[in-house]
Amino acid sequence: MKQPPSMRLKIVMSVAALVFVLILGQALALVFMYEEMEEEFIDDILAEQLEYSIRVSGDRAELALPNTPNMQLYRLRPGDPPPPGLPPDAARLPIGNHEIHVDGQEFHLAVREAHGARFILRYDESSHETRVAAISSVVLAGALSLCLLIVTLVYVLAGRLTRGLESLTARLGRGRGDRPYAEPGMDRELLAVATALDAAENRQSALLAREKAFNAHLSHELRTPLAGIRSNAELLAGNPELPDKARQRAERIVAGCDRITRLAASLLLLAREAEPQAREALCLAREIEDCWQSLGGTPALDNRVPPEAALRADPALLQLVLRNLLENAIRHGGGTTVQCRLAGKRLEIRDQGPGLGSGNPERLFERFQRQGPGAGHGLGLTLVRHACQASGWQVTAANHAQGGALFQVDFGPDLTISSQLPH
């Protein structure tokens, strides 16, 4: 996926475009103004020379000729043919100043009438064009050099401005730790952002601390009365003198207490940081078999995980993941066979039930999201993701192409194929 340009590059590009337009526009304006001044200068030269030539031509004709090699004066009387070097159309031009091109070369013509004759002064402006080209090159080269200098300065300044932002972004990725984001010496704008981030993280930390404390207190306060209720309900359920309906109600009370106890234990686990305590080399296939037997061993389990698959994991967290996923497959599989297999580094657990529906399967990992009728308390899959994240694994849910639900746990580098496993 193509990455968008950085803020530094955007600033440099924007300033470069603005500077280029302004400076280049100013340079072109100077060039055009210089060209206009040259044109006016040429017109003044022609007017002065032609006025002088007309004034002295009556007395001494030889003094009327221009004294510069790039000027030539023509005097035409009525009926005279055009002299050599002067185009026929030029001889018929009206009174005034004109520009003509002969063989790709530009000439200025000044046409006047006096003493019954037509005076035409031709001026070769090659030297002026050369001067204009030289001045234009100098001005444009200076403008481009100035643009490059300004862009370089902007790049350096933008780097200084964005360096602090990049550093702050890197710290956000690593986490604040014990040091706040706002630090002395920061620019005012960056300090405002860092202060806002500190305030937001403090609020989030306070909210998480309150939530964890509430979950911990709730689970602790529920255990003692639930244990007493369950004990009394067990005594009632085992009393043969009570009617069957009374014993059934007592059994439902025991089941309800167990359900609430599991809920409290789940909340307590979510309230704590479920960090792996000790990683051991475990046989994944045997861990699945042991967990399956602890769940009752029914319905059938199709365990296709090879015995050589070794997993470095915290045994308690691995059992929590396996127990919840297998229990979920039993609950929603409709009594059909549950399949476990390896696909690369991923453990796939599939049931053959109705599947996960048409919604987003990933939402099942959110708290109190239930898969369907008869579901548990809605924290089992949340605990699975919680334990996987703590262990560095990834868990996903999807509908299998051939029906049923499919849960995958990607163990990454923690899973290897080894012949040396504990027996």
Helices and strands as residue ranges (DSSP letters): H 7-57, G 61-64, E 71-76, H 88-91, E 96-102, E 105-114, E 117-124, H 126-174, H 188-237, H 244-271, E 280-283, H 284-294, E 301-303, E 309-313, H 315-332, E 338-343, E 346-350, G 361-365, H 380-391, E 394-399, E 405-410, G 412-414, E 415-417
